[in-house]
Amino acid sequence: MKTATAGANVKVIYTICLQNGARFRPLHSGDTLEFIVGRGTVLPGFERAVLGMAEGEIRRIEVPSADAYGPYRPERIFRVQRSEVRPQVEPLSIGDVVRVASTEDGEFFAVVRDLSPAGILLDANHPLCGQDVTFEIQILQVTAPDSDAPALMPRGKEAPVRNGAVHAAG
């Protein structure tokens, strides 16, 4: 049986379980997540959980918030003036997810937390920041590392980092 080692390409399907018992599949039914182990393109705790798993294996692992979606960071809450919002974005409601473009941080998503005639309060923390999570992971396929493949990149070199956690590319 093939096992997930550094440099191997793995295809998985997974579920996230929260401490309050809520469960959800972050992917649409039948979708899979595929990545190269050791490249840092997925959450650190998720990547460590996959390491050493064999094709067909199912693993349930608890991951602390620091190795999942990171801590909740109050500095990721900010206000924008209504005049800064593109007209096609309106009307907005509390709870809407919007795309924000920043010269310092590039593009990212934020949740509308409050609305006033003058401004909009946005929260750019991932909804699962600050929460320990449990991943249920099933390895669907493992492809051995290609001996001609370039050396593995240190975590974070090619993946976007948001809220202190590396997120899967795309």
C-alpha positions in Angstrom: 0.0 0.0 0.0 1.2 3.5 -0.8 1.6 5.9 2.1 1.7 9.7 2.2 5.3 10.8 2.5 7.0 14.2 2.0 6.8 15.1 -1.7 3.9 12.6 -2.4 0.8 13.9 -4.2 -2.3 12.9 -2.2 -6.0 13.1 -2.9 -8.3 13.3 0.1 -11.8 13.9 1.1 -12.5 15.3 4.6 -15.0 16.6 7.1 -14.5 19.2 9.8 -16.0 18.6 13.2 -16.3 21.5 15.6 -16.2 21.3 19.4 -19.9 22.0 19.6 -20.6 18.9 17.6 -21.3 20.6 14.3 -20.0 18.8 11.3 -19.6 20.0 7.8 -17.9 19.1 4.6 -16.0 22.1 3.3 -16.2 20.7 -0.2 -19.1 19.9 -2.4 -20.3 16.3 -2.4 -17.8 14.3 -4.5 -15.1 17.0 -4.5 -11.6 16.1 -3.3 -8.6 18.0 -2.1 -5.3 17.2 -3.8 -1.9 18.6 -2.7 1.7 17.7 -2.4 2.8 16.8 1.2 5.4 19.1 2.5 4.7 22.1 0.3 2.7 24.0 3.0 -0.3 24.6 0.8 -2.7 23.2 3.4 -3.2 23.9 7.1 -0.2 22.7 9.2 -2.2 20.3 11.4 -4.0 18.9 8.4 -0.8 18.2 6.6 0.8 16.5 9.7 -2.3 14.3 10.0 -2.0 13.1 6.4 1.7 12.3 6.7 2.1 8.5 7.0 -1.5 7.7 6.1 -2.0 4.9 3.6 -4.4 4.8 0.6 -7.9 4.0 1.8 -7.1 4.9 5.4 -9.5 7.0 7.4 -8.1 9.1 10.3 -9.8 11.3 12.9 -7.5 13.8 14.4 -8.0 16.8 16.8 -6.1 19.9 15.7 -5.6 22.9 18.0 -6.6 26.3 16.6 -2.9 27.3 16.2 -2.3 24.5 13.7 -5.8 24.8 12.1 -7.2 28.2 11.2 -5.1 30.2 13.7 -6.1 32.4 16.6 -8.9 35.0 16.4 -7.2 38.3 15.7 -9.0 41.5 16.7 -6.7 43.5 14.4 -8.4 41.8 11.5 -11.6 43.7 12.2 -11.8 47.1 10.4 -14.2 49.7 9.2 -14.5 51.1 5.6 -16.5 54.1 4.5 -19.5 53.5 2.3 -17.9 55.8 -0.3 -15.1 53.2 -0.6 -17.5 50.4 -1.6 -18.2 49.7 -5.3 -21.8 50.4 -6.1 -22.4 46.9 -7.5 -21.6 45.4 -4.1 -24.7 47.2 -2.5 -27.1 46.4 -1.0 -25.2 44.6 1.9 -26.5 42.7 4.8 -24.9 41.7 8.1 -23.3 38.3 7.6 -22.5 38.8 3.9 -19.1 37.8 2.7 -17.3 40.4 0.6 -14.1 40.5 -1.4 -11.7 43.2 -0.2 -8.7 44.5 -2.2 -5.9 46.1 -0.2 -2.5 47.4 -1.4 -0.8 45.8 1.6 -2.6 42.5 1.9 -3.8 41.8 -1.7 -7.3 40.4 -2.1 -9.1 38.6 0.8 -12.6 37.9 2.1 -14.3 39.5 5.0 -17.7 39.2 6.7 -20.0 42.2 7.2 -20.4 42.5 11.0 -22.2 45.9 11.2 -23.7 48.5 8.8 -24.2 52.2 9.3 -25.0 55.0 6.9 -21.4 56.1 7.0 -19.5 52.8 7.2 -19.3 49.1 7.2 -17.6 47.0 9.9 -15.7 44.0 8.4 -14.1 41.0 10.0 -11.4 39.3 7.9 -10.8 36.4 10.4 -11.6 33.0 9.0 -14.9 31.8 10.5 -13.1 29.0 12.3 -10.2 31.1 13.8 -9.7 30.5 17.4 -11.4 27.1 17.4 -9.9 23.7 17.9 -11.2 21.4 15.2 -11.3 17.7 14.4 -10.6 16.5 10.9 -11.9 13.2 9.6 -9.7 12.5 6.6 -9.8 9.7 4.1 -6.9 9.1 1.7 -8.2 8.3 -1.7 -5.0 8.2 -3.6 -1.2 8.6 -3.0 1.2 9.1 -5.9 4.8 8.6 -5.0 7.1 11.6 -5.1 8.6 12.3 -8.6 12.4 11.9 -8.3 12.7 14.7 -10.9 10.4 17.1 -9.0 12.0 20.2 -7.5 12.9 20.2 -3.8 10.1 20.9 -1.4 9.4 24.6 -0.6 9.4 25.7 3.0 5.9 26.2 4.3 4.3 29.5 3.3 6.5 30.2 0.3 3.9 29.4 -2.3 0.7 29.4 -0.3 -1.3 32.4 1.0 -1.2 33.0 4.7 -4.3 34.4 6.3 -4.9 34.8 10.1 -1.6 33.0 10.8 -2.6 29.8 9.0 -1.7 28.6 5.6 -4.7 27.9 3.3 -5.0 25.6 0.4 -4.2 27.4 -2.9 -7.2 28.0 -5.1 
